[in-house]
Amino acid sequence: MASPDRKREELFARLSLEEINSGTFYGRWSKQKTNALIKSYSPIDGSLLASVSSTSPVDYDKLVSHSEKSYKEWVEIPPPKRGSVMLKIGQALRNAKEDLGMLVTLEAGKTISEGKGEIQEMIDIADFSVGLSRQLEGLVLASERPWHRMMEQYVPLGPIGIISSFNFPSSVWSWNAFIAAVCGDTSIWKPSSKTPLAAVAIMNVVSSVLEEEGVPQIFSLMTGSGEEIGSKMASDRRIKLISFTGSVQSGKKVSLLVSERLGKSILELGGNNAAVVSDHADMEIALKGVAFGALATAGQRCTSTRRVIVSDKIYDTFVKKMEKIYSEVSVGDPRKSGTLVGPLIDESAVRKFEAAISEAQKEGGRLLAGGTRAKIKGLDGYYVKPALIEARPDMEICKTETFAPILYVFKYHTLEDAVQIHNSVPQGLSSSIFTKDLLESEYFISHRGSDCGIVNVNTGTAGAEIGGAFGGEKDTGGGRESGSDAWKNYMRRQTITINYGKELPLAQGVEFKI
Ligand code: NAD
């Protein structure tokens, strides 16, 4: 059997990764390898996986010009033909699913199942974009003027920018890039400096397909710090839209830069998601849904369940059962099949986890389970035992997103109280209610209920499908990506009025005689 090092070497060879990779792709990989290196470490054991050279200022300009140039060619290809290219990309991703999934596991620390799931999400959105390429519809509207017709149509934007977070190192890019591609746009990706290798490997896969298909290289990649390269993209008028995924703090900076130039942005920012568990819930489904939401990806999903609001009628039973789940959950090497909770991304994430727990305790919270570092034999990674904390909704720490597995438990008396607690945080991404009572679930999904962009009934806050529009309200930024009609964000809307008569009647009956 091959040693772990040998296996890694073979994986990297299959994905065309090197010891030092170029982090700049614009139709070809830039050879400038002398810039600052971004080192990619595995959170599993702290080992250096490989390095990526960041994008130089000269390359930055070359890359944006390349994206503008390839847009001019790509936009002339009819949308369904663009869709057939996306079909090939979906097939190439299917072929590379195992390898790319393993790379996501190595670089982001996700379990094997979640690593593969992330690549499956890319495949799903590729499939979705194929269908969409034949459905980019507009509208025909009634005109108040005789012999007139009004229409609305959507036309492509040009090069768009995608700035992505570490926790979904591949799929967030595809949600944007694939939809934008069938819309006729080209895209420029700046991934997180914590996960640059996944981006390099994906670029290798998709650029080969574009080359084989003889179409322009519409996907470009640049790497570097958010403050430097990310801000530059946000301020760059040539980049027509910035789709930003990351923390509220960084998103606010990006939003200011983009709005200063009156550009367009999609903001997909942090969440502070809660599940309401009613006394009418199926207890087993609720426990599983909340546990998956709070523990999957070690609590490092934007949709992770961070608060659970439990009816006082079942509170003690629910909490006792949850304590048992927390005390038994398997934390460890995400490459092992039984592991449910892998490592946090780095040491700083562990410190934030510890700081939040001590802050919660200072504010009067009671640690019920976990909350310490976890030692995993032979692995010098960033492992913690997920924390379950009995808390009060007015505690400040419960209103902030700590990107780690901490679940705050609150008690409620009436459903109105539960909703009030639920909505009392600045963020508004994902929410759920566990109940078999129709009146309760209808209340929760109505305007009286959850104030989030995503509302679920009898399923947890995490794990959205690509078919719906994804995004949240309030501090989460209001953006929508992925399915449904989110494609409209990647195009500009034109209202067209056609006069096919022999006179020039004016709207609102205005007279203008010359
Ligand atoms: P982050 O904000 O630290 O970084 C995200 C990206 O922004 C990175 O590529 C980073 O380099 C870049 N960046 C940072 N500062 C920047 C600046 N001033 N200008 C331009 N770019 C900048 O976030 P992270 O730690 O990588 O990811 C975790 C966060 O992302 C969490 O808050 C999580 O909830 C959020 N997230 C949201 C969604 C969503 O869809 N709503 C999805 C995934 C993650």
Residues whose N, C-alpha, C, O or C-beta is under 5 A from the ligand:
A	BS01	NAD	I163 S164 S165 F166 K190 P191 S192 S193 G224 S225 G226 E227 G230 S231 T245 G246 S247 V248 S250 K253 V254 E268 L269 G270 G271 R301 C302
